[in-house]
Amino acid sequence: MTSSFHEEVVSQESSTETLKILCVGRVCLDIVQMCVQFPLEDSTQRSTDYRWQRGGNASNTCTVLSLIGQPCELLACLSADEHISFLQNDLRKYKIDYSHCPLIKGIRCPIATIILNSSTGSRTIVYNNSGLPELTLKNFEQLNLKEYSWIHFEGRNVEELLLMIQLVKIYNNSLNRTGDCATKNHIPITISVELESLRSDPRVLDLLPYVDVVFIAKEFAKNLGYNNMTEVIRNIGQDAKRDECFFRGVIICAWAEEGAIARTPCGATVRSPAFPPQKVIDTLGAGDTFNAAVLYYLNKSKIEFMHKYKEEGICVYDINQTKDDSFDNDTTIKGDVKKNLDIENLEYNRVKFINETILQKAIKFACYIAGAKVGLRGYDSLDIISNDILRMNFSER
C-alpha cells in the first residue's frame, strides 16, 4: 500500500525529524495599511484595516515553515528598542527559535510601512533601516551545527556569508572524516540562498558556486534584464560571461501569477502553474511563503532519502559533498572570490536526493501554498491548508 509523502516522513522513528531549518537574514517590523485604492500624493485617505506584524524575508520564511510543521530557527540581528517585546512575543507565538539572535542596543528597529491595495492586491513598501548591522561570522560561530539539516541564507553581505558557508563545509567534511554520517542524528547540512535584490550586495551572484539550491526572485531577475522565468533558467549559472560561474546545484524561480520553474543539477527543467485564490487579499510575503514551502518539501525528501540509506547501512554523506578542497580549515574567503576558490573544478554532488519528480512536486506544492496565502490576511491557517494540499495532491510518490 502506498503511503502519502507526509505520512511516510512523519511516521519515521528518527531523531533527524527534530533537526531544524535555520534561516539567516533580516527581521523588521511591518506596519500594514489596507486601502481600497492606492492614495494620491498629498491626499488624506482612510484605510479599511491595519496591523503590525513581524517581517523580513528570513523571518517570514520561518513563520511559514513553523506553521506547516517544520522546526526552524531564525538568525537575525534584533534591535533592543521599544519594539523588541512585540517581535520576541511574535516569534514565541509561532514557535520560532531565536535564541542565537544578537541583541543590538542604541539602533532602532528597521520599519517597513506597507500599503495593500484591496482592489488590485498590490503592495507598496516604504522601508527604513536606521543602520542595524549585518550578521557576522562571530554571530554564526555561536551555533551548534549538529542541530540543523538545512541552512537558508538571504543573499546579502557576501563576504561574511561566504565565511559562514565555509564553517558549514568544514562541519560537513568532519562528518565524513569521523564517520558520524552513519549516525541517525548527524546529517550533512544542505545550503540554500535567496537572491532578491542587487542592492543588498551587488556581488551576490558570486555565491552560486558554494550553495546547493538557489532561489531567484522575480525582482532580482528583472534587475538583471530577464523578462520571464524561462530566461532565468536558461541563463543564470550558465552564462559564464555574465555570472562568472557555472552553477551545478538546483535553481528555482517563481514568477507570481505565471507559476514557477526549476532546474535540476543535471539540467532538466520542471514547471508548475500558479494556483491563485478566488480573490487576492494580501500578496505581502507570497515569495517568502513559496520559498518556505519548497524548503519544507525538499528537506523532508532529504530526510526520507537519508533514512532509507541509513537502514541499508550506507554512509550517504556524499549527497552533500563536493570534491573540491577549497573550504579547508586554513582557507580564508575574503576579497576576490574567484581567486581564493577554484570555481573551475567544483563538482556538485550535494543534491543527489533531488530528482525531477521531487523538484517538480516541491515547486507545485509551493505554488499551491503561495496561492493560498495571497487569499489570506497574513499567514494564519496555512497549517490547515498545507495538510489538505499534501493529502489531496501528493498522495502518490
Phi, psi and chi 1 to 4 in degrees:
 res  aa     phi    psi   chi1   chi2   chi3   chi4
   1 MET       -  134.0  178.5  172.8  154.2      -
   2 THR   -86.9  123.7  -56.9      -      -      -
   3 SER   -87.9  160.0  -44.1      -      -      -
   4 SER   -73.6  158.8   71.5      -      -      -
   5 PHE   -57.3  -44.7  170.2   77.4      -      -
   6 HIS   -62.9  -44.2 -173.0 -100.7      -      -
   7 GLU   -67.8  -38.8  -70.0  169.0  -16.0      -
   8 GLU   -61.3  -44.1  -75.1  177.8   -7.7      -
   9 VAL   -74.6  -44.9  174.5      -      -      -
  10 VAL   -64.0  -32.6  170.4      -      -      -
  11 SER   -79.1   -7.2   65.0      -      -      -
  12 GLN   -69.7  130.3  -69.4  172.6    7.7      -
  13 GLU   -89.3   77.2  -62.0  -67.8  -27.4      -
  14 SER  -141.8  138.8  169.7      -      -      -
  15 SER   -69.1  -12.4   57.6      -      -      -
  16 THR   -63.2  -20.0   55.9      -      -      -
  17 GLU   -64.3  -24.9  -76.8  -62.0  -68.1      -
  18 THR   -89.3   -6.6   63.9      -      -      -
  19 LEU   -65.3  144.0  -67.0  176.1      -      -
  20 LYS   -99.4  159.0  -66.1  176.3  -72.5 -172.3
  21 ILE   -95.8  126.4  -67.9  178.7      -      -
  22 LEU   -98.9  129.6  173.0   70.0      -      -
  23 CYS  -112.1  123.4  -64.4      -      -      -
  24 VAL  -113.3  122.7 -179.1      -      -      -
  25 GLY   172.3 -124.3      -      -      -      -
  26 ARG  -123.5  153.7  -74.5  -97.6  170.0  161.0
  27 VAL  -134.5  142.2   62.4      -      -      -
  28 CYS  -146.1  176.5   67.1      -      -      -
  29 LEU  -101.6  124.2  175.4   65.2      -      -
  30 ASP   -97.3  128.2  -72.5  -10.6      -      -
  31 ILE  -110.7  109.4  -58.3  173.8      -      -
  32 VAL  -108.4  127.2 -175.1      -      -      -
  33 GLN  -116.4  128.0  -63.7  -85.9    5.7      -
  34 MET   -96.6  125.5  179.9   74.8   77.4      -
  35 CYS  -126.5  150.5  -61.5      -      -      -
  36 VAL   -66.1  -34.5  174.6      -      -      -
  37 GLN  -149.4  160.5   61.5 -176.0   19.9      -
  38 PHE   -67.3  132.1 -170.8   81.8      -      -
  39 PRO   -68.9  147.2   23.2  -32.3      -      -
  40 LEU   -74.2  153.8  -62.7  172.7      -      -
  41 GLU   -62.1  141.2 -174.7  176.6   -1.2      -
  42 ASP    59.8   41.7 -162.0   25.3      -      -
  43 SER  -130.1  167.1   67.8      -      -      -
  44 THR  -116.6  129.4  -59.3      -      -      -
  45 GLN  -141.2  138.4  179.0  175.4  -48.2      -
  46 ARG   -80.7  142.2  -70.5 -177.1 -179.1  -87.1
  47 SER   -91.9  155.9   64.1      -      -      -
  48 THR   -89.1  -16.7   58.3      -      -      -
  49 ASP  -166.9  159.4 -166.4   12.4      -      -
  50 TYR  -151.8  161.3   85.3   96.9      -      -
  51 ARG  -160.0  157.0   67.8 -178.1 -174.3  -91.9
  52 TRP  -100.6  142.9  -79.2   22.8      -      -
  53 GLN  -151.8  157.3   68.9 -179.6   34.2      -
  54 ARG   -74.4  134.0  174.9  174.8   41.4   81.4
  55 GLY  -130.9 -166.7      -      -      -      -
  56 GLY   100.0  140.9      -      -      -      -
  57 ASN   -58.4  -53.4  -70.4   14.7      -      -
  58 ALA   -62.8  -38.7      -      -      -      -
  59 SER   -64.3  -46.0  170.7      -      -      -
  60 ASN   -63.3  -41.1  -68.1  -20.1      -      -
  61 THR   -59.9  -40.8  -60.7      -      -      -
  62 CYS   -62.7  -40.5  -81.7      -      -      -
  63 THR   -57.8  -47.9  -62.7      -      -      -
  64 VAL   -68.4  -43.0  178.3      -      -      -
  65 LEU   -55.9  -46.6  -77.4  170.2      -      -
  66 SER   -64.1  -41.4 -176.1      -      -      -
  67 LEU   -63.7  -35.6  -79.7  169.8      -      -
  68 ILE   -93.4   10.1   62.0 -179.6      -      -
  69 GLY   102.3   15.6      -      -      -      -
  70 GLN  -107.1  118.4  170.5   60.6   51.4      -
  71 PRO   -57.7  135.8  -23.2   33.7      -      -
  72 CYS  -149.4  165.8   60.2      -      -      -
  73 GLU  -138.8  144.1  179.3  176.1  -14.2      -
  74 LEU  -106.0  133.3  173.6   67.9      -      -
  75 LEU  -119.2  107.7 -178.0   63.2      -      -
  76 ALA  -155.8  152.5      -      -      -      -
  77 CYS   -72.3  133.3  -69.1      -      -      -
  78 LEU  -112.4  129.2  -73.1  171.7      -      -
  79 SER   -75.9  138.8  167.2      -      -      -
  80 ALA   -89.6   23.8      -      -      -      -
  81 ASP   -78.5 -165.3   71.3    0.7      -      -
  82 GLU   -67.8  -11.9   64.3  -88.8   21.5      -
  83 HIS   -91.5   -2.3  -56.1  -55.7      -      -
  84 ILE   -63.4  -37.3 -175.6   62.2      -      -
  85 SER   -64.0  -41.1  -66.6      -      -      -
  86 PHE   -61.0  -46.9  173.8   83.1      -      -
  87 LEU   -65.3  -45.1  -65.0  174.5      -      -
  88 GLN   -65.8  -41.5  -70.0  177.7  -32.1      -
  89 ASN   -62.0  -38.0  -72.4  -21.1      -      -
  90 ASP   -70.1  -38.2 -160.2   60.5      -      -
  91 LEU   -62.1  -41.7  -73.4  163.1      -      -
  92 ARG   -66.1  -38.6  -75.0 -168.3  -70.8  -92.9
  93 LYS   -56.5  -40.0  171.5 -173.9  172.6 -177.5
  94 TYR   -95.2   12.0  -72.7   96.1      -      -
  95 LYS    57.8   42.6  -60.0  178.4 -178.9  177.9
  96 ILE  -101.0  123.5  -61.8  167.7      -      -
  97 ASP   -70.4  125.1 -175.6   -8.7      -      -
  98 TYR  -128.8   24.6   63.7   94.3      -      -
  99 SER   -64.4  -20.8   56.6      -      -      -
 100 HIS  -103.6    6.9  -66.9   99.3      -      -
 101 CYS   -70.9  122.6  -71.7      -      -      -
 102 PRO   -69.3  138.6   21.2  -29.7      -      -
 103 LEU   -99.0  119.9 -160.8   59.5      -      -
 104 ILE  -105.6  122.8  -50.4  -61.6      -      -
 105 LYS   -96.2  150.2  -63.3 -178.9  179.0  179.8
 106 GLY    83.6    1.7      -      -      -      -
 107 ILE  -129.4  132.4  -60.3  176.3      -      -
 108 ARG   -71.4  155.3  -68.8 -176.4  -61.6  171.8
 109 CYS   -68.4  136.6  174.1      -      -      -
 110 PRO   -58.8  139.6  -22.6   33.7      -      -
 111 ILE  -124.5  132.7  -59.2  -72.0      -      -
 112 ALA  -115.4  119.4      -      -      -      -
 113 THR   -97.7  121.6  -55.6      -      -      -
 114 ILE  -123.8  129.5  -59.4  155.9      -      -
 115 ILE  -107.7  117.4  -62.3  174.8      -      -
 116 LEU   -98.1  125.2  -64.8  178.3      -      -
 117 ASN   -91.8  108.1 -175.0  -25.1      -      -
 118 SER   -71.2  -15.9   59.3      -      -      -
 119 SER   -78.0  -35.1  -60.8      -      -      -
 120 THR  -115.8  -17.5   64.0      -      -      -
 121 GLY    84.1    1.8      -      -      -      -
 122 SER   -74.2  158.7   69.2      -      -      -
 123 ARG  -132.9  135.4   87.4  -75.9 -172.0  -82.2
 124 THR  -116.5  128.5  -56.9      -      -      -
 125 ILE  -118.6  128.6  -58.4  173.2      -      -
 126 VAL  -113.0  117.4  179.5      -      -      -
 127 TYR  -113.6  139.1 -178.8   72.0      -      -
 128 ASN  -131.6  125.6  178.1  -91.5      -      -
 129 ASN  -122.1  115.7  178.5   13.6      -      -
 130 SER   -84.9   21.8  -58.9      -      -      -
 131 GLY   103.8   19.7      -      -      -      -
 132 LEU   -59.7  127.9 -164.7   68.3      -      -
 133 PRO   -69.5  161.0   24.3  -33.6      -      -
 134 GLU   -78.5  157.8  -63.2  -79.1   -1.5      -
 135 LEU   -63.7  152.4  -69.8  163.1      -      -
 136 THR  -123.3  169.7   66.2      -      -      -
 137 LEU   -57.6  -37.0  177.5   63.3      -      -
 138 LYS   -59.5  -40.2 -175.5  177.2  179.8 -180.0
 139 ASN   -63.0  -42.1  -57.0  135.6      -      -
 140 PHE   -68.7  -32.6 -164.3   78.7      -      -
 141 GLU   -66.7  -14.9  -73.2  173.7  -26.9      -
 142 GLN   -74.9  -14.0  -51.7  -53.4  -50.3      -
 143 LEU   -78.3  150.5  -56.1  172.3      -      -
 144 ASN   -99.0  102.5  178.6    2.8      -      -
 145 LEU   -63.7  -17.0  -65.8 -179.9      -      -
 146 LYS   -65.6  -13.7  -67.5  179.5 -179.7  179.9
 147 GLU   -83.6   -6.2  -63.2 -179.7    6.8      -
 148 TYR  -122.3  145.2  -46.9  106.8      -      -
 149 SER  -104.5  -18.8   59.0      -      -      -
 150 TRP  -151.3  139.5 -163.9  -62.6      -      -
 151 ILE  -125.2  125.8  -61.2  179.7      -      -
 152 HIS  -114.1  124.9  176.8   67.3      -      -
 153 PHE  -109.6  141.1  -66.3   95.2      -      -
 154 GLU   -74.3  137.2  -72.7 -175.9   28.9      -
 155 GLY   -77.3   91.2      -      -      -      -
 156 ARG  -156.4  162.3   56.9 -169.2  -46.8  116.2
 157 ASN    49.8   58.8 -163.5   21.2      -      -
 158 VAL   -56.1  -42.0  168.9      -      -      -
 159 GLU   -60.7  -46.7 -171.0  169.0  -59.7      -
 160 GLU   -70.3  -36.6  -69.2  -66.7  -42.7      -
 161 LEU   -63.4  -38.9 -163.1  153.3      -      -
 162 LEU   -63.9  -35.4  -79.0  167.9      -      -
 163 LEU   -67.7  -35.7  -67.5  172.6      -      -
 164 MET   -65.3  -42.9  -62.8  176.4 -164.1      -
 165 ILE   -62.1  -35.8  -67.7  173.7      -      -
 166 GLN   -59.4  -42.0  178.2 -174.5   20.4      -
 167 LEU   -63.2  -39.3  -77.9 -170.5      -      -
 168 VAL   -64.5  -41.7  179.4      -      -      -
 169 LYS   -62.5  -41.6  172.4   67.0  178.3 -170.8
 170 ILE   -62.8  -42.0  -68.5  169.3      -      -
 171 TYR   -62.0  -47.9  169.1   76.2      -      -
 172 ASN   -59.1  -41.9  -76.3  -13.6      -      -
 173 ASN   -64.8  -34.3  -76.9  -18.0      -      -
 174 SER   -66.3  -32.3   73.2      -      -      -
 175 LEU   -64.0  -39.2  -63.6 -175.7      -      -
 176 ASN   -68.0  -40.9 -170.7   41.0      -      -
 177 ARG   -70.3  -36.3  -71.8 -165.9  -62.5  -90.6
 178 THR   -91.9  -12.1   62.3      -      -      -
 179 GLY    82.8    8.4      -      -      -      -
 180 ASP   -67.0  -13.7  -79.8   -9.9      -      -
 181 CYS   -65.3  -14.5   55.2      -      -      -
 182 ALA   -87.4   -8.6      -      -      -      -
 183 THR   -84.9  164.4   68.2      -      -      -
 184 LYS   -79.4  -24.6  -71.9 -172.5  174.6 -177.5
 185 ASN  -106.0    2.3   56.9  -22.5      -      -
 186 HIS  -122.7  110.5  -63.7  163.6      -      -
 187 ILE  -129.1  152.4   66.4  172.5      -      -
 188 PRO   -62.0  149.0   -3.5    8.5      -      -
 189 ILE   -91.3  131.5  -63.8  168.6      -      -
 190 THR   -89.6  142.1  -56.5      -      -      -
 191 ILE  -115.8  129.6  -57.4  168.6      -      -
 192 SER  -128.7  159.7   60.0      -      -      -
 193 VAL  -141.2  143.9   66.1      -      -      -
 194 GLU  -105.7  126.0  173.0 -165.3   12.4      -
 195 LEU  -105.9  106.6  -55.2 -174.0      -      -
 196 GLU  -113.7  -36.3 -175.1 -171.9   51.7      -
 197 SER  -144.4  135.3  173.3      -      -      -
 198 LEU   -74.2  -17.1  -73.7  166.9      -      -
 199 ARG   -67.1  -32.0  -65.6 -171.8  -58.1  -85.9
 200 SER   -63.8  -37.1   58.8      -      -      -
 201 ASP  -173.4  114.2 -167.5  -36.7      -      -
 202 PRO   -64.6   -8.7   20.8  -30.9      -      -
 203 ARG   -95.8   13.9  -58.5  171.3  -61.4  162.0
 204 VAL   -61.5  -27.3  -70.6      -      -      -
 205 LEU   -65.6  -19.1  -77.8  170.0      -      -
 206 ASP   -65.7  -14.3  -69.9  -21.6      -      -
 207 LEU   -76.8  -20.0  -62.8  170.7      -      -
 208 LEU   -53.5  -43.8  -97.3   64.0      -      -
 209 PRO   -66.1  -12.6  -17.9   31.9      -      -
 210 TYR  -112.7    7.3  -43.2  116.1      -      -
 211 VAL  -122.4  165.8  -58.8      -      -      -
 212 ASP   -97.2  -34.4  -52.3  -48.4      -      -
 213 VAL  -135.1  134.0  177.9      -      -      -
 214 VAL  -125.4  133.4   60.2      -      -      -
 215 PHE  -102.5  122.0  -66.0   87.3      -      -
 216 ILE  -103.6  116.1  -54.7  -67.4      -      -
 217 ALA   -77.0  152.5      -      -      -      -
 218 LYS   -58.3  -43.2 -179.2  179.0  177.8 -179.1
 219 GLU   -61.0  -43.0  176.4 -171.1   -5.1      -
 220 PHE   -62.7  -45.5 -176.5   85.8      -      -
 221 ALA   -61.8  -41.5      -      -      -      -
 222 LYS   -65.7  -36.9  -76.5 -166.3  164.9 -174.3
 223 ASN   -65.6  -23.8  -73.3  -22.2      -      -
 224 LEU   -85.0   -6.8  -71.1  178.3      -      -
 225 GLY   100.1    8.4      -      -      -      -
 226 TYR   -88.3  139.0  -60.3  121.6      -      -
 227 ASN  -100.2  -12.6  -62.2  -49.0      -      -
 228 ASN  -157.1  168.6   55.6   67.1      -      -
 229 MET   -71.5  -24.7   58.4 -174.5  179.7      -
 230 THR   -64.9  -40.5  -58.2      -      -      -
 231 GLU   -62.9  -35.9  -71.1 -176.7    4.4      -
 232 VAL   -61.1  -50.5  173.3      -      -      -
 233 ILE   -64.0  -36.4  -68.3  -64.1      -      -
 234 ARG   -73.4  -24.4  -72.6  176.0  178.3  170.6
 235 ASN  -115.5  -45.4  -68.8  -75.7      -      -
 236 ILE   -66.8  128.0  -71.8 -173.0      -      -
 237 GLY    84.0   -7.1      -      -      -      -
 238 GLN  -112.2  -29.3  -56.0  -79.7   13.0      -
 239 ASP   -91.4   96.8 -174.9   -9.4      -      -
 240 ALA   -62.9  -32.9      -      -      -      -
 241 LYS   -67.7  -31.1  -67.7 -178.3  179.6  178.8
 242 ARG   -91.5  -47.2 -175.3  160.2 -159.8  161.5
 243 ASP  -100.0  -12.6  -60.6  -25.1      -      -
 244 GLU    58.3   31.2  -62.4 -175.4   -8.3      -
 245 CYS  -164.3  164.2   66.0      -      -      -
 246 PHE  -121.4  117.6 -177.1   84.6      -      -
 247 PHE   -91.8  123.4 -178.5   54.7      -      -
 248 ARG  -107.8   11.1  -63.8  177.8  178.1   86.4
 249 GLY   -95.3 -153.2      -      -      -      -
 250 VAL  -101.0  133.4  173.4      -      -      -
 251 ILE  -117.7  135.0 -178.4  169.3      -      -
 252 ILE  -132.9  135.2  -59.9  166.9      -      -
 253 CYS  -139.8  121.5  179.9      -      -      -
 254 ALA  -100.4  143.8      -      -      -      -
 255 TRP  -133.5   55.7 -151.2  -90.0      -      -
 256 ALA    50.5 -123.5      -      -      -      -
 257 GLU   -70.2   -7.8   66.0  -81.3   -4.5      -
 258 GLU   -90.1   -3.0  -66.0 -178.4   29.2      -
 259 GLY    92.7 -144.1      -      -      -      -
 260 ALA  -146.6  158.9      -      -      -      -
 261 ILE  -138.2  153.1 -167.6  169.7      -      -
 262 ALA  -150.0  156.8      -      -      -      -
 263 ARG  -126.9  131.0 -168.3  178.8   72.3 -142.1
 264 THR   -76.5  165.7   66.9      -      -      -
 265 PRO   -58.2  -28.7  -25.5   34.9      -      -
 266 CYS   -86.6    1.4   63.7      -      -      -
 267 GLY    99.0    0.0      -      -      -      -
 268 ALA   -75.3  142.4      -      -      -      -
 269 THR  -107.0  134.8  -60.5      -      -      -
 270 VAL  -125.9  154.5  -64.0      -      -      -
 271 ARG  -136.0  162.5  -62.8  173.9 -179.3  -93.7
 272 SER  -145.8  139.9  172.2      -      -      -
 273 PRO   -73.8  167.8   29.1  -35.0      -      -
 274 ALA   -81.2  158.1      -      -      -      -
 275 PHE  -128.2   76.5  -59.9   96.2      -      -
 276 PRO   -70.6  153.1   26.3  -34.2      -      -
 277 PRO   -76.7  172.1   31.9  -36.3      -      -
 278 GLN   -62.4  -35.8  -70.0 -175.4  -17.1      -
 279 LYS  -137.5  129.4  178.6  176.2  173.3   54.0
 280 VAL   -78.7  123.0  173.7      -      -      -
 281 ILE  -111.4  -44.0  -66.0  174.9      -      -
 282 ASP  -151.3  104.1 -179.5    0.2      -      -
 283 THR   -88.5   -4.6   59.2      -      -      -
 284 LEU   -63.4  123.0 -178.1   64.0      -      -
 285 GLY    84.9   10.6      -      -      -      -
 286 ALA   -63.6  -40.1      -      -      -      -
 287 GLY   -65.8  -40.2      -      -      -      -
 288 ASP   -65.2  -35.8  -58.7  -33.1      -      -
 289 THR   -65.0  -44.1  -58.7      -      -      -
 290 PHE   -58.9  -49.0  174.2   87.7      -      -
 291 ASN   -60.0  -43.6  -67.4   -9.5      -      -
 292 ALA   -62.7  -41.2      -      -      -      -
 293 ALA   -65.7  -38.8      -      -      -      -
 294 VAL   -63.8  -46.4  170.5      -      -      -
 295 LEU   -58.3  -44.2  -68.5  173.2      -      -
 296 TYR   -57.2  -51.6  169.4   85.7      -      -
 297 TYR   -66.8  -44.2 -160.8   95.8      -      -
 298 LEU   -68.4  -37.7  -67.9 -176.7      -      -
 299 ASN   -65.8  -41.1 -174.4   62.0      -      -
 300 LYS   -63.3  -39.0  -70.4  -63.6 -173.6 -176.3
 301 SER   -64.6  -38.8  -61.5      -      -      -
 302 LYS   -63.0  -45.6  171.3 -175.5  175.5  178.1
 303 ILE   -63.9  -39.1  -69.9  172.7      -      -
 304 GLU   -62.8  -42.0 -176.9 -175.5   32.4      -
 305 PHE   -61.3  -47.2 -179.6   94.0      -      -
 306 MET   -62.8  -42.8  -61.6  -70.6  -70.0      -
 307 HIS   -60.4  -42.6 -176.3   76.2      -      -
 308 LYS   -60.5  -47.1  173.5 -175.7  174.6 -177.6
 309 TYR   -79.3  -26.5  -78.4   90.3      -      -
 310 LYS   -66.8  -34.8  -77.9  174.1 -176.6  174.4
 311 GLU   -62.1  -29.5  -77.0 -176.6  -21.5      -
 312 GLU   -89.9    2.3  -62.2  174.2    6.9      -
 313 GLY    74.5   25.0      -      -      -      -
 314 ILE  -103.9  134.7  -60.4  171.2      -      -
 315 CYS   -78.9  119.2  178.0      -      -      -
 316 VAL  -108.6   28.8  -70.8      -      -      -
 317 TYR   -52.7  -35.7  169.5   80.6      -      -
 318 ASP   -69.7   -2.2   68.2  -13.1      -      -
 319 ILE   -68.3  -19.7   69.0  164.5      -      -
 320 ASN  -119.1   12.9  -90.1   37.9      -      -
 321 GLN  -103.1  141.9 -175.8  179.9   15.6      -
 322 THR  -111.4  161.1   71.4      -      -      -
 323 LYS   -89.3   -3.5  -67.4 -177.3 -179.7  178.2
 324 ASP   -80.4  153.3   72.7  -73.4      -      -
 325 ASP  -110.5   23.7  -65.5  -40.4      -      -
 326 SER   -74.9   -9.5   54.0      -      -      -
 327 PHE  -110.7   30.8  -79.1   94.8      -      -
 328 ASP   -60.9  162.4  -75.8  -16.5      -      -
 329 ASN   -56.6  -30.0  -66.1   19.2      -      -
 330 ASP   -92.7    9.5   58.6   -8.2      -      -
 331 THR   -87.9  131.9  -58.2      -      -      -
 332 THR  -111.9  122.2  -59.3      -      -      -
 333 ILE   -99.5   95.7  -48.8  169.1      -      -
 334 LYS  -146.9  160.1  -70.7 -167.2  175.5 -178.5
 335 GLY    70.8 -125.4      -      -      -      -
 336 ASP   -76.4  105.8 -173.0  -19.7      -      -
 337 VAL   -61.3  -45.8  174.8      -      -      -
 338 LYS   -66.1  -32.5 -170.9  170.2 -177.5  179.0
 339 LYS   -69.5  -41.7  179.6  179.2  177.4 -178.9
 340 ASN   -80.0  -27.2  -77.2  -56.3      -      -
 341 LEU  -120.2  133.4  -59.4  175.5      -      -
 342 ASP   -80.0   83.2 -172.3    2.6      -      -
 343 ILE   -61.3  -36.3  -67.5  174.9      -      -
 344 GLU   -60.8  -31.1  -57.9  -65.1  -28.3      -
 345 ASN  -102.5    8.2  -66.5  -34.3      -      -
 346 LEU   -68.4  133.4  -69.8  177.9      -      -
 347 GLU  -128.5  110.3  -64.4 -175.7   27.5      -
 348 TYR   -86.5  117.7  -92.4   73.0      -      -
 349 ASN  -120.0   12.9  -65.8  -41.3      -      -
 350 ARG   -76.0  -15.0  -59.1 -177.9 -174.6 -174.8
 351 VAL  -120.9   38.0  -75.4      -      -      -
 352 LYS   -60.8  -28.2  -77.5 -175.0  177.4  179.7
 353 PHE   -75.6   -9.0   66.5   98.6      -      -
 354 ILE  -101.5   99.4  -55.0  177.3      -      -
 355 ASN  -101.7 -176.5   55.9   32.6      -      -
 356 GLU   -60.1  -42.1  -72.6 -178.0   55.0      -
 357 THR   -64.4  -47.4  -59.4      -      -      -
 358 ILE   -61.6  -44.9  -68.9  -64.9      -      -
 359 LEU   -67.3  -40.5 -172.2   56.8      -      -
 360 GLN   -64.3  -42.4 -160.1  -80.3  -32.9      -
 361 LYS   -66.2  -34.8  -73.9 -169.4  173.1 -173.3
 362 ALA   -64.6  -46.7      -      -      -      -
 363 ILE   -74.2  -29.0   64.0  171.0      -      -
 364 LYS   -67.1  -45.9 -177.2  179.9  178.8 -177.4
 365 PHE   -57.6  -43.7  171.9   65.3      -      -
 366 ALA   -66.0  -37.3      -      -      -      -
 367 CYS   -65.8  -37.7  -76.4      -      -      -
 368 TYR   -62.1  -48.4  -91.5  115.6      -      -
 369 ILE   -65.8  -44.5  -63.0  -67.0      -      -
 370 ALA   -64.8  -38.6      -      -      -      -
 371 GLY   -63.2  -41.6      -      -      -      -
 372 ALA   -65.2  -39.6      -      -      -      -
 373 LYS   -61.4  -41.1 -176.7  -93.9  163.1  -70.0
 374 VAL   -70.8  -10.2  -59.0      -      -      -
 375 GLY   -93.0    4.5      -      -      -      -
 376 LEU  -116.3  159.9  -58.5  171.8      -      -
 377 ARG   -91.1  109.9  179.5 -176.7 -179.4  -86.9
 378 GLY    77.9 -145.5      -      -      -      -
 379 TYR  -117.8  -14.8  -58.1   96.7      -      -
 380 ASP   -61.2  146.0  -67.7  -14.9      -      -
 381 SER    89.2   -6.6  -61.4      -      -      -
 382 LEU   -65.3  -25.7  -77.2 -179.3      -      -
 383 ASP   -64.4  -45.5   50.2  -12.8      -      -
 384 ILE   -66.4  -43.8  -60.8  170.2      -      -
 385 ILE   -63.3  -42.7  -69.3  168.3      -      -
 386 SER   -64.7  -40.0   65.1      -      -      -
 387 ASN   -63.0  -40.5  -74.5  -27.7      -      -
 388 ASP   -64.3  -41.5  -70.4  -17.2      -      -
 389 ILE   -65.3  -43.8  -69.0  169.7      -      -
 390 LEU   -62.6  -40.5  -76.6  166.8      -      -
 391 ARG   -70.5  -40.7 -175.5  167.7   54.2 -108.7
 392 MET   -83.9  -33.0  -69.4 -173.9  -61.4      -
 393 ASN  -114.6   -9.5  -62.7  -74.1      -      -
 394 PHE  -129.9   32.8  -64.1   90.4      -      -
 395 SER   -75.4  -23.6   59.9      -      -      -
 396 GLU  -103.7  129.0  -64.7  -62.1  -36.5      -
 397 ARG   -92.5      -  -69.6  -56.2  -52.2  -88.2
